Amino acid sequence: MTLDRRKFLSASTVAGVSSALFPGVLYTLAAQAQEAGGTDQSKPPKITPELIDQAAILAGIGPFPPEQKQMMLDSLTDVNGSMRAIRRLKLPNSAAPSFVFHPQPAAKLPAAASFGAIKALQVIDEGVALPPVPANLEELAFVSVRDLGYLLRFRKITSVDLTRMYLARLKGYDAKLHFVITLTEERALKQAVQADAEIAAGKYRGPLHGIPWGAKDLLAVKGYPTTWGAGGFEKQSFDEDATVVKRLDEAGAVLVAKLTLGALAMGDKWFGGQTRNPWNPKQGSSGSSAGPASAVAAGCVGFAIGSETLGSISSPSTRCGVSGLRPSFGLVPRTGAMALSWTMDKLGPMCRTAEDCALVLQAIAGPDGKDASVYPAGFELNPTFDWKTLRVGYLKSAFDAPKPLELMKPTPNETPEEAKKRDGHNARMAAARARADYDRRYDLAALDKLRAIGANLIPVELPKLPYGAMTPMLEAEAAAAFDDLTRSGRDKLLTEQSADDWPNIFRVARFYPAVEYIQAARARKLAVEQVSALFDQVDIIVTPSGGTQLTATNLTGHPALIVPNGVRGSDAPHPPKEDDGESDNIGGPGTPVSITFLAGLYEDAKLAAFGAAYQEATGFHKLHPKLD
């Protein structure tokens, strides 16, 4: 009997099947059985009583008596083949859905250009004290964008020399850190020559003019491959630059490299290897903004652009000790960037300082007339803003001592093999707890420092909602974005093929029914409203960089600033022998830790101002790895 999904939904209802999951599971099983059997793909898949039984098990319903199964079969006919008609369109990754996610509650729409700013950020003018110019230009490798901007503005250095220096470092350290996919050397040197000529002629474009930068290789750059870090896409290219690339060109910045990302924006492993942490090259840099974090930390670019859907700026910024600003959802247009989740993808700066993040964000924020998710919110810097006017909260339970560790206990009649597995599990749990306990002292020290510089910390808590249960929305959107990859079988070209990697996630996501996606979206709206309500009480929230807040705020679209918070001492517990990608921060002596600040929607400038004040008080952003 042939099958049409819409007709099958009706038939399932007639048969008394109320599970929203069951119809989608059954249709997917039938389609996969057809593809595996090599039958005519132009015809709709066939449904059998056996497939009904299998789908019922996966959906957690049934079993159905024979008369109910026969009722379904008798009701199923092919009506219009709508799913196959849509598949024949060959939708490109750039084709967005007809719906658009806007996270802000309707009653709280911010007025454009009403945002806070950075007190420590000085307008570049003749009265500023210039940083010293070293005899060896490479000593400027770890200098901030702000200070490099001063030196370029007043022609103490040239963009050409700075660009050549960063290109040389990229080439020199790539063999150790594996952070470059494509050098854009010809384009960069042409831009640098133009920048020097414009600055010499008094045509100064702003603080990014002449600054070399790197792009996560999910941003399209005309004339160069855009690989998305994935096997099978190595030679992919596009005929137009991404909006963010265009805006940085307009700001006079110099693109020197397209940097690595984990394949299709997951992790730090790409088709050329694994990007490494400059603080400990035996560890991966985390991801998926692996190359941007590693290159910034290693002093190989002035700044970089990364992206985050569910931790891809936060995690590598923490691992590599850089400042990352994940902006409010809808502040930066994603036109020309690889789509993973249309309702969660965000592009943001990864820099050495919070001030640098603000300078970059100011250049790339705002509508482009193409990405419909972008809200017309301004991002303006106000040098008179006083961060001490901000109400500062902290997620109290996230800083509290954790509950005692519950280890697995021996079971009756336990075999030697089972005991070995149990002991191994307990050892891993104990080691992870030891690392977490060690790192907690840095989180608590951050609270102490904030109190010392005048912050009156107000305890707050995240609303109690099932945030993790909402994240299958991301996986469903990602599976749609790469539908052809799954159906064509080209997913086997991706480097990673475990149960937790994209090929399997995309396949599993096909069992996620539309009804459940919509229910999750409704729950997500509650999360937006309730998390936004926290910022009626406070302006800034301080939190450890991991945990529930990371999932919650990526779903709600709130901005986050991740800043370095020190370096682990020689007494730090050692990490696992191998970085297996299971932990976002595997740690170890001599590696950095971070702290995260959150703010209300489109209050990104206040967030950067607060981060700049914290960095001015601590100086952790001035630390950098010893690479040689």
Order of alpha helices (4+ residues) and beta strands (2+ residues): alpha-alpha-alpha-alpha-alpha-alpha-alpha-beta-alpha-beta-alpha-beta-beta-beta-beta-beta-alpha-beta-alpha-beta-beta-alpha-beta-alpha-alpha-beta-alpha-alpha-alpha-alpha-beta-alpha-beta-beta-alpha
